[in-house]
Amino acid sequence: MPTGYTVKINGVDVDLDTIFAAKLPDTSPAPDVEFKSSNTDLSAIFEPITTGNQQINFDVNYKKSGTDLRYIFADKNFTPTPTISVTPTLTPSGTPPVTPSISVSLSY
């Protein structure tokens, strides 16, 4: 949903919602940035950056305490790297010796 905040890309006004990733429901928001859309701070709308490779490569020229929002919110086109862990579980004799447990999670 458009926020009303735009940046020019190749001479075209583009809303920040086409640049920054939507906030995932299970992640903590970034601190308030004091830019609001429909009375909601953008920190409740966009996913915060957790690693440097999640940021866009240009300034949007909206700043919180001198920091451009590109350093606060994750790039919409960022693809998280899946984390896979395998934990072998030993079982009593008479059954297979190892039962693998596999979990996959995507995180920003």
N, C-alpha and C positions, 0 to 999 in steps of 0.2 A: 504494500500500500504506500503510495507516495507520501513523503514526509513534508514536502514543501521547500526543502533545502536542495538546491541544485548546484552543479559544478559544470563548467563548459568543457566538453571533450570534443575535439575537432570542430569547434564552433557551434556545437549543439548543447543546449541545457539538458543535463541528465540528473535525475533525482538520486539522492544518496541511497535510496532503497534498491537501485540497480547496481550499486557499487559495493555496498557492505552486506555481509551475511546476516540473515535474520537470526535473532537470538533463539537459541535452543531452550526448550522449557526446563531442562535439568541443569543448566549452568548458572553460575552466579553472575549478575550483571557487573559491568564496569561501574566505577563511581559516576554519579551524575555529571553530565557535561554541560548542563544548563541550556541546552537547545531542546525545545519541546515541539512535538507534533501532536495535535489534538490533546493537549495538556499532559502528554506522556513524554518523559525525558528520553532522548535517543538511546541512552544506556539500557533502557528496558526494551528497545526495539531491535538493536543490533548486537551481534555476538562479539564479546571482547576478544582481543588478541591474547593468545597465551604463548606464542612463539613468534619471532621476527619474520619468519617466512610466510606468515599469514597476512601481511600488510600489503596494501596496494602500493604501486610505485610512483604515485604523484600526490601532491598536497591537494586537499579539497578546500583549503583556506577558511575552514571553520575551526576555531581553536578554543581549547579549554586551558586556561592558565598558560598560554603561550605554546601549547602542544597541539599540533594539527590532529584532527580526528583520525587521520590515516594511521596514526600510531596507537590508537585506542580500540578501533573496531576492525574485525577480520574481513578480508577480501571475500566477496560473494563467490568468486571463482576458485577459492582455495579448496583443495581436495585433501581431507584429513588422511593420514596414514593409519591403516588399521593396526591395532595392537593385538597380537595373537600370543596366547600363552597356553602351554600344554603342561598339565600337572599329572604325572603318573600316580595312581593309587594302588597300593599293594593290597591284595585280597587273600583270604585264607586259602589253603591248599584245596584242591578239588574243583577249583574254578580257574579261569584264566589268570595268570600271574599278575597282569597289569591291565588296568582299565583306564585308558586315557580320558582326561577331561579337557575339553577344548573350549576356550571362551574367546570371542572376538568382540572388540569394542572400537568404535570410531570416536575420536576426540579431537577437539580443536586445540 
